[in-house]
Amino acid sequence: MPHEEDEPVGSGILEEIRRLRQEHKDAAADNKQALARVEKSIQDVAKQMSTLEKQTSELETRVGNTEDRMTQLEKAVVYLLQSEAKVAAKCNELEARGRRKNIRIHGVEERAEKNDVVGSVKELIRSKLDLPTAQLRIFSEDGTNRTETFASLKDAASMLRNMGISVVEEDESESEKIRHDILSGNWTLVTSQGQSKGPA
């Protein structure tokens, strides 16, 4: 009889052991699946990290290239500003030099000659100095100290375009009239040497 009572107890223990083994297998399978999911997640994160590192490296390269380009552009801007300053100074110098070679006559409006400088000078000489054109002589002050005699203002036109000219009357009887016209008129002749001749 005692042997018959022990049989249900032993079978119950075996059943419990089987159940525990099954639970252990199920738990091990679940753990294995969970571990596989974790490993896959780690691999995905590793891939993302690799991609991010590559993108970061590319961005650093681009930033470096941009900084180099900015440095080159800054140097180019500095060079252009310096060149602009030199060109502006040269233009000012040329403008000042051109002004020094201009003939300015007080009493004659600026740009009164319009497009015919020679004709305006001829008319001015006729009206203000009243010189016989056949006896007009021009002394050039360009350093050659040449003296040329022209038969008319037309022949003298090329010389009248140049800087630093003086007008002289050959006839001694006309000298006083010229002197009177010059002294009584309101005009100034600026020569290439920067000297001016005008009313006393």
C-alpha positions in Angstrom: 0.0 0.0 0.0 2.7 2.6 0.8 4.2 1.8 -2.6 1.0 2.6 -4.4 0.7 6.0 -2.6 4.2 7.0 -3.7 3.4 6.5 -7.4 1.1 9.6 -7.8 3.7 11.7 -5.9 6.5 10.6 -8.2 4.5 11.2 -11.4 3.5 14.6 -10.1 7.2 15.5 -9.6 8.0 14.3 -13.0 5.2 16.3 -14.5 6.4 19.4 -12.6 10.0 18.8 -13.9 8.7 18.4 -17.5 6.8 21.7 -17.1 9.8 23.5 -15.7 12.0 22.2 -18.5 9.4 23.4 -21.1 9.2 26.8 -19.4 13.0 26.9 -19.4 13.1 26.1 -23.1 10.5 28.7 -23.9 12.3 31.3 -21.8 15.6 30.4 -23.5 13.9 30.7 -26.9 12.5 34.1 -25.9 15.9 35.2 -24.7 17.5 34.1 -27.9 14.9 36.0 -30.0 15.3 39.1 -27.8 19.1 38.8 -28.1 18.8 38.6 -31.9 16.7 41.7 -31.9 19.2 43.5 -29.7 22.0 42.4 -32.0 20.1 43.6 -35.0 19.4 46.9 -33.3 23.1 47.3 -32.5 24.0 46.5 -36.1 21.5 49.1 -37.3 22.9 51.7 -34.8 26.4 50.8 -36.0 25.4 51.4 -39.6 23.8 54.7 -38.7 26.9 55.7 -36.8 29.0 54.8 -39.8 26.8 56.9 -42.1 26.8 59.8 -39.7 30.6 59.6 -39.4 30.9 59.6 -43.2 28.6 62.6 -43.4 30.5 64.4 -40.7 33.7 63.8 -42.5 32.2 65.2 -45.7 30.9 68.2 -43.9 34.2 68.9 -42.3 35.9 68.6 -45.7 33.3 71.0 -47.2 33.7 73.4 -44.3 37.5 73.3 -44.8 37.1 74.0 -48.5 34.7 76.8 -47.8 37.1 78.4 -45.3 39.9 78.1 -47.8 37.7 79.7 -50.5 36.7 82.5 -48.1 40.4 83.2 -47.4 41.1 83.4 -51.1 38.1 85.6 -51.6 39.2 87.9 -48.8 42.7 88.2 -50.3 41.1 88.9 -53.7 38.9 91.6 -52.2 41.9 93.2 -50.5 43.8 93.1 -53.8 40.8 94.6 -55.7 40.4 97.4 -53.1 44.1 98.2 -53.3 43.9 98.1 -57.2 40.8 100.3 -57.1 42.6 102.8 -54.8 45.6 102.9 -57.2 43.4 103.3 -60.2 41.4 106.1 -58.4 44.7 107.8 -57.5 45.9 107.5 -61.1 42.6 108.9 -62.4 42.9 111.8 -60.0 46.4 112.4 -61.1 45.5 112.3 -64.8 42.5 114.5 -64.2 44.7 117.0 -62.3 47.3 116.8 -65.1 44.6 117.4 -67.7 43.3 120.4 -65.8 46.8 121.8 -65.6 46.9 121.6 -69.4 43.6 123.4 -69.8 43.3 127.0 -70.8 41.0 128.9 -68.5 39.8 132.4 -69.4 37.9 134.5 -66.9 34.7 135.9 -68.4 34.2 132.9 -70.7 31.7 130.4 -69.4 32.8 126.8 -68.9 31.9 124.6 -71.9 31.1 127.7 -73.9 33.2 126.2 -76.8 30.7 123.3 -77.0 32.2 121.0 -79.7 34.3 123.6 -81.5 37.2 124.6 -79.3 39.3 126.0 -82.2 36.4 128.1 -83.5 35.7 129.5 -80.1 39.4 130.4 -79.6 39.5 132.1 -83.0 36.3 134.1 -82.2 37.7 135.0 -78.8 41.0 136.3 -80.3 39.1 138.2 -83.0 36.7 139.8 -80.5 38.9 140.5 -77.5 42.4 141.0 -79.0 41.3 142.3 -82.4 44.6 141.1 -83.9 45.4 141.0 -87.7 45.4 137.3 -88.3 48.1 137.5 -90.9 50.6 138.8 -88.3 49.7 136.4 -85.5 52.7 134.6 -84.1 52.6 131.8 -81.5 55.4 130.9 -79.1 55.2 127.3 -77.9 56.1 126.7 -74.3 56.5 122.9 -74.6 60.2 123.1 -74.0 61.4 123.4 -77.7 61.4 127.2 -77.6 60.2 127.2 -81.3 58.7 130.2 -82.9 56.3 129.8 -85.8 54.5 132.4 -87.8 51.1 131.6 -89.3 49.3 133.3 -92.1 45.9 132.9 -90.4 44.2 131.5 -87.4 43.3 128.4 -89.4 46.9 127.6 -89.9 47.5 128.2 -86.1 44.6 126.1 -85.0 46.7 123.0 -84.3 49.1 125.0 -82.1 46.1 126.6 -80.3 45.0 123.2 -79.1 48.3 122.7 -77.2 49.1 123.9 -73.7 51.0 127.0 -72.8 50.8 129.3 -75.7 51.5 133.0 -75.8 50.1 135.4 -78.5 52.4 138.2 -79.7 51.5 141.1 -82.1 54.4 141.8 -84.5 53.3 145.2 -85.5 54.6 147.7 -82.9 51.7 150.1 -83.5 49.3 147.3 -82.4 51.2 146.5 -79.2 49.7 149.2 -77.2 46.2 148.3 -78.3 46.8 144.6 -77.4 48.3 145.7 -74.0 45.2 147.8 -73.3 42.8 145.0 -74.3 44.7 142.5 -72.1 44.9 144.8 -69.1 41.3 146.0 -69.3 39.8 142.6 -70.1 38.8 140.0 -67.4 40.7 136.9 -68.5 43.5 134.6 -67.3 45.7 132.3 -69.5 47.0 129.3 -67.6 50.2 127.8 -69.1 51.5 124.3 -68.9 54.0 125.4 -66.2 51.1 126.5 -64.0 51.8 130.2 -64.5 48.9 132.5 -65.2 48.7 135.7 -67.1 45.8 138.0 -66.6 44.7 141.5 -65.7 47.2 143.6 -63.8 
